[in-house]
């Protein structure tokens, strides 16, 4: 057997280079690059290996470990999980900075390969700089924190161990059901140790997306349940996009007259102006979608985790039967659903064939079209400019208008903005709307925008971010400038955490610790962005914002536009109940009313699996 002598780090990099993916019949490298911040735990091992192969596997220099990992996650999301990135750091804080990002990837079922440095296996210099010592287990390092937020975890304690670990890592990263973050902890001494690796280990390998067909019995049972329904409703999740099942969804809805609603991850699966698209569902949903959900006799969830937001904390459609079409058995079994374990596209196509000429009630389909058309008018009204300090809805209306001028991607994550965007953004296709809301991670926005731009450099990328998230993580503005990856970042400054201030009030609390007092120092976000290398301006109105967005379109460098917004203004239309615990021993009238309404809403909850 032919062998080649390499260090473990060199072998790892060579293996990654030889992994490809087939997209639309063409083979592409599955790894778009490696984000790296070097330190003593990885510079002499994987750092040298990456430098030697920089032409075949680009190394990207970031400014924050969490941010670079979020960028890698956004890159994979934009590629519908077909392509991905790896992230390497030193031991200690460099590694643990990525834990939050690992949780984001885990919750959202997105692939990213984490390669944190680790302490010496030999323990010769033990304890080393940045080593976390466990007083009862000497095998533990800081990297063990990755275990609960990784789909696969391994610590490479011998150089030949990667012969098993790397193929297993690729299996998880490319499997539709198991997909998520993989962590291979790399002790710094083992990275530099040599081994005679089989040449065969580095043969080029092309990975193709697996599309599982449904089980015949599960299919028959699901089709029978649908055939009995008169008012079915589709809930489209992110699995529709990851399966590239948008056409299958549209075909099923049109042939059978079934209305479609969308989760945050699934928004854009059907064009916003499709007559059967009732829009966002749940806590941040439209009036159209939620009215239909409350009257549906069957909900067909396609590719969704069915978290609390789309289900209105399990109180939005308790009267309806539930089918869970999902590639993962873990998700298909939730909420006591009738499971249909399959790829979203294959499952919808199989249901289509099984149902033949069946269709939903004509009155139900007609009602959907009427409600959907009414909501488009509501959207136009809610996003129209008004006098006074701008609302989030007015700002997103301006960004939406700018984004529609050519193919664009809008990126956002946490706070109040996702609620407004879910209801009001007019998503024309499945790539345009990019929200991280599974983990609702503040700080994702700018880093995520960078990842989306690296994945789709031909598209304009708009980042919408509140002042709270901006202050948490803004370093990748500098990275975007250095990489020539132009972003248009719109900063909505409401002087604090406006979303949580509203929630505090809604749960009977008094304003506290969310909004900055009037006496607090004013933050000049535009000046800060300019200091990071971007072009930046502050505007005073929606009209000025429209002008600034128009001007930004022709620029090649990252643009930052800042606008003051009202923390208390939000779109009244739409929405559903959300189970947020309230004080169960209220001492004033306000809290007593809140508790009364809370107890009333909880009676609709459908509890179970």
N, C-alpha and C positions, 0 to 999 in steps of 0.2 A: 504493500500500500504506500503510495507516494505521500510524503509529508513535507511540511514547511515549518521552519522554526520561527516563531513569533512570540512577542510578549502577549500576555492576555489582552491588554488594551489594544494592541495592534490587530489581534485576531478579531476582537469584538467589532472594531471599526470596519475591518475588511468584510466581515459578515453582513453588517448593516448596508454597506455599499451594494452588495449583491442581491438585495431583496427588492423586488419590483412588484408593481400592481398593474393589472389590466383594467383600463378605463376606456370605454367606447371602442374596444378592439385594439387599443394601443397600449404598449408597455411603457410605464414610467417608474422612476425610482419611488419606492414607497416612502422613504424618508426624505423630506424636503431639506433637511439640514439638522444641525445640532446646536441648540442654544447652550452657551457655556459661560460660566463665570469661574475662573480658575483660582485655586488656592493650593496650600501644601498637600491637600488630600487627593488632588487629581491632576496637577500640572505636569508632573514628571511621568505619569502613566498615560492616561487617556488624552491629556493635553498634547504630548508629543505625537501620539498616534493620529490625532485629528490634524495637526499641523502638516504631517506628511501626506495626508490625503485631502487637503483642503480644496483641491480642484474637483474632486469627485463627490465629496460630502462637505458642503459649506458649513463653516463654523460661524455662528452669529453671536456677536458680543452684546449682551444686555446690560442693564443697570441695576436690576433687582431680581433675585432668584424667583420670588413668587410671580412677579410680572412676566418674566420670560416663559415660565411654565404656563401661565394663562394665555400668552400669545401662542404657544404651541397647541394648546387646547382649542383655541379659536381657529387655528390653521386646520386642524382635523375636522372641526365642525363645518367649516366652510367647504371642505372637500367631501362632505357627507361620509366621513370616516374612512374614505378610500386611501388618503395619504395622511402622513403624520410627521411628527418631529420627536427628537430625543432631547433631554435636558441633563447636563452634567454640572455638578457643583463640588466644592470641597466638603470636608466633614463638618459637623457642628452646625452653626447657624445658617450656613449656606444651604445645607441639606434640609434643615427643619423649616426654612423659609418656604420650601415647596410643599409642605404638608397641606396647607389650605388649598393650593391648586390641585393637589392629588384628590382632595375631597370633591372639588368642582368636577373633575373628570369622572370620578367614581359615580357621583349622583347623576350626571348627565350621560353616562354610558359612552364616554369619548376616549379614544386611544391616545396615550402619550407614554413614552418610555423614559422613566426616571433612572438616572445613573449617578446617584450620589456617592461621593467618596466615603470611605469608612476607615475605622481605626486599624492598626496593624494586627494581622492575624497572628504573627509570630510573638507579639507582645514584648518584643525586645525593648522598645523605649516607653513602655506603658507606665503611666497614662500620658498620652500625647496632647498637644495643644488642641483645645476645643472638644476633648473627649468627655462625654457624659458617663459617669461611673454609676452603675447599679450596685448597691451594697450587698445584694443577695444573689445576683446572677451575673457572673463575669462575662457571659456571652452577649449580653445586651449592649447595644449602642443607641445613639440618638435615632438612627435609621429605623429602629423597630417601631417608631411612631408611624411609619408608612404602612404597617401591616393592615390596620383596619380600613384604610382608604386606598388599598391596592387590590386589584383583581388577582394579581399574582405577585408574590414577594419571594426573593431569593437573595442570599448573601453568598458571593462567590469567594470561597475560602481556598480553592485550588484552581490553577489556570485551566485545567482540563474540564472543570465543571461547566464552562460555557457551552461545551458540546451538547449538553442536555438542556441547559437553561435557556439559551437563545432560541432554539426551535420552539420550546414551550412558550416563551414570551411572544413570538410571532403568532402562534396559535391563538393566544388570548387577544392580542391586539387586532387581529383580523376576523375574529369570530363574531357574527352578528349578535348572538345571545350573550356571550361572555365579555364582550368588548368593554374595555375600561383601562385604567392606568396599570402599568406594570413597573415594578421597582426591582432593579438589580443593584444591590448595595455592593460597592467595589472597594474592598480594603486596599489602602494605598500600596502596601508591599506586594500584594498579589497582582495588581495592575502591571507591575514591572517585571514579573517573573515570566520566564520563557517556557515554551512547551512545543513539542513536535506535533503540530496539528495536521490531521488528514486534509489533503488538498480538496478532496470531495466535499468537505464541510463548507467550502467557499463557492461551490458551484452556484451560478445564477438561479434564483428561484422566483417564479411569478405567482403571486397570490391573487386569486379571483374570489369575488364576493360570493358566499354561499347563500342560496335562496331556498329555504326549507319549504317543502310542500306540506299542506295540512294533512293530518291523520284522517282517514276516511270516515271513521265513526264520529270524531269531533266535528268534522265538516257537516255530516248529515244532521247531527243534533243542532248545530248552529243554524243551518239553512232552514230546518223545520221551525225553529223559534222565530226566525225572521219572517217566514211565510205566514205565520199566524198574526203577526203584528200589523197594525194599521197606521200607527204613528211612530215609525222608527226614526232614530236620530244617530248620525255618525259623529263621533268625537275623534278628530284627527290629531294624533300626537307626533312627536319627533320621529318616531319609527317610520312614518310615511316618507319623510325626506331621506332618511338613511337607507331605506330600501329602494329609493328612486321610484316610488310608487305613485307619483302625482297623477300620471295619466290613468292608471288603474283606478284611482280614487274618483277622478272626474267621470270616467266611464260608468262606474258602478252607480254613482249618484244620479247621473243623467238617465240611464236606462231604467232605473228602478224608482226614480222620483224621491230619493232620500235626501233630506237636508244635511248639510255638513257644518259642523262647528269646529273650532280650532283651539288647541292649547297654545301656550307661549312657544313651545318647541315646534309645534306643528303649523304655526301661522305662516301662510303663504303656500301651503300645500295645494290650495285652490285659490285662484285669483280673487281678489277682494270683491270684484264686480260680477263674479259668476252668480247667476240668479239663484242658485241653490246654496250659496255660501252665506250662512247666517252670522258668521264672524266669530269673535272670541267668546269662549264659554267660561262661566264660573265667577269667582270673586271679582275678577277684572274683566268680566264679559259684557257683551252687548245686550240690550233689551231683547233683540230678536232671538239670539241664541238661548238666553236664559228662559224666555217665555216658552220656547219650544221644549226646552229640557224639562220644565215643570209639568208639561202635558204629555210628554212622550210615553209610549208604552214599552219601548225597548231602546236601549242605548248600545250602539256598536262602537266600542272603543278600539281604535286601530293604532297600535304602536305608542301607547301611553302608559306611564307609571301610575296614572290616576292618583296624583297627590291631592292635597286638600284644596288647592286653588281651582282646578277645573271641576271638582265635584262639589264646590261650595261646602267644604268640610263634611262631605257625605250627606248633605241636607238638600241638595239642589234637585235630584231626581230619584228620591227613595221609592217612588211608586213604579219605577220602570224596571223591567228585566234588564240584564246586563250580559253582553258578550264581550270577551276580551280577546281580540285578535292581536297576538304579540309573539315575536320571535323568541322571547324568553319565557319559560314556564313559570319563573318566579313572579313575573308581572301578570301573566295570564290568569293566575289563580287568585288574584286579589279581589276583595270586595264580594266574595262568594259568587264570582262571575262564572258563566259558562265559558270554559277556556277553548280557544282555538289557536294552538301553538303553530305558528307559521310565519314566513316572511310576509310583510304587509301586502306587497304586490301579488304574490302567489295566492295568498289567502283571499284577497278581494276577487281575483280572477276565478278562483274555484267556487266561491259563493255566487258569483255572477252566473256561472254555468249551471250550478245546482238550482238556482231560483228561476231560471228560464224567463218566462214572461211576467213573473210576479212584479207588482209595483205597490208602493205605498198608496194610501188613500189620496185620491186626487184633490180633495179639499185640504189635506195636510200639506201636499206639495204646493198648492196655490197659496196657502197661508204663509209658507216659507218665503216664497218669492215676494209677497207683499211686505212682509216684515223686513226682509233683506233690503229692499228698495227704500223703505222708510229709514232704516239705519244709516244708509249712505247719506241721506239728507241730514240726519242728526250729526253725522261726522263733519259734514261741510259747515254746519252751523257752529259746532263746538270748537272747530279749529280756525274759525274766521277771526281776524284781528278786532280787538275792542279797545275802548279807552282805558286808561289807567295802567298800572303795572301788569306786565304780561303774565299769563298763566302758562303752565306746562303745555296745555293743549294748543294754545296759540303758537308757541315756539315749535312744537312738533309739526304743526301745519305748515309753517314756513320751511322747515327742513324737508318735509315730504314733497313740497312743491319743487324744491331744488333737486331732490333725489330723482324725481320723475323725468328730469331733462335728459338723462341717459342712464344706462345700466349702473346701478349703485347698490351699495350694501349699507344698511343702517345698523350700528352696533350699540347696545345698551345692556344694563344689568340690573342693579338694585335700586331701592328707594321707590319714590312715587312715580317716576317716569314709566317704568314697565307697565303699570296699570293703565295709564293713558295711552301708551303705544299699543298695547294689546287690543284696546277697544277701537282706537282711532286711526292707527297707521294703515295706509292703503297698500298692502303688500301685493305687488303684481306677480311675483314668482317666489319660489321656495328659497332662493338664495338671498333675496333682498332684505329679509327681516332676520336679524341675528341677535337674539336675546339669550343671556345666561340667566335663567330664573329657577333652575332646579336647585341651585345652592344659594341663589340670590346674593352673589358675592360682590360686595362693594370693592372697588378697585379694579374690577375686571375690564371696565369699559375701554380705556385707552390702550391697555395691553392687548385686549381682545381685538380692538380695531387694527392694531399692528399685525396680528396674526391673520386676520381676514384679508388685509392688503397684501401680505406676502403670499397668501393662497391664490388671490385673484387680483394681480397687479393691474389688469386692464380695467378694473372697476373703480369708480369713485367710492371711497369709504367715509361715511359720516358717523361720527361718534357723538352720542348725546350723553352728557354726564352732569350730575349735580355737583355743587361745590363740596359737599361732604365726601363723595367718592374721589373727586379730584384731589383733595387734600390728603386722602389716604394713599393714593398711588398715581403719580403723574410722570414718573421717571422715563417711561417709554416714549414720551414726546421727544426726548433727546435721541433715543434709539431710532425712532422713525426718521428724524432729520438726518442722522448719520448714515442710515441705510438708503436714503432717498425714497422711502416708502411714504408717500404723501397721504396725510389724513386731514379731514376737516372736522375739527373738534368744536362742538357747541357746548359751552359751560353755562348751566342755568344756576345762577347764584341767588338762592333764597335765604342766605345767611343762617345755614344750619341744617339740621335733619328735619325738613318740613314734613316728610311722610310720617315719621314716627311722632312728630308733634301732633299731627291730625289723629293718629291712632290713639295717642295718649288721651286726647280730648274725647274721642269716641268711646273709650272704655271708662269714662267718668273721672279721669284724672285732671289735675290742674297742670298748666304748662310748666315744665321743669327739665332743664338740662338738655334740651334739644335745639332750640333756636338761640343764636347768639344775642346777648342784650345789646341795646342800642349803643352802649358805651364801649363795646368790644372794638378792637382795632380792625379797620377795614383791610381786607385782603385784595391786593391788586393782581388778579389772576392773569390779566393780559401782560403785565410787566413780568410776571413769573414765567409765563410761557415763552416770552421773548428771550428771557435769560437762558432757557433750555434750547434755544436755537430756532424756534418757530416764528412765523409772522403772526401777530396777534392784535386784536382790536376789541374795544368794548363798544357795544351799541346801546341806544337808549329806547328803542321801540321796535315793533315788528317790521315796520317799513324799513328801518335801518338794517335790520337783520336780513330781510330779503335782498337788499342791496349788497350787503357784505357777503352773503352766500353766493350771489351772482359773480361778484369780483373774485371770490376764492376759487371758483371753478377753473379759471385759466392759469392758476398758480401751480408751480411744480413742487413747492415746499409745503410742509405741514402748516395748516392755517388753524388758528384758535380764535373763536368768536365768543365773547362773554356778554351775557345779558342778565339783568336783574329780573327775578320772577317773584310772584306772590306765593308765600308758603301755604296759604290757606285756600287758594282757589283750586278746585278740582272739578272734573266733569260729573255732574249729578246723575246723568242718565246712565243706565246699565248697572252692572255690579250684582253681587249676591253676597249672602251672609258668609262670614269667615269666623271660625271658632278660635277666638283669642280669649283666654281666661280672664274673668272679671272678678272684682271683690265680692265675696259671698256673704259679707256682713256689712252692708253699706250703712253709713251713718248720715247721709244727706240725700235729698230728693233726687238729685241728678244720678247718683250711683244706684239708688233704688230703682229708678226707671231703666237704667242700663241693665241691671240684673234681671228685671222683669222681662225685658225684650230678649235677653240672652237665653233665659230658661224657656221662653216660647220657641225660639229658633231651634234649640237643641232637641225639641220634641220631634222634629222632622228628620233628625239624623238616623241613617240606616247603619247600624253597627254590625260588625262581623269581621270576617277574614280580611 
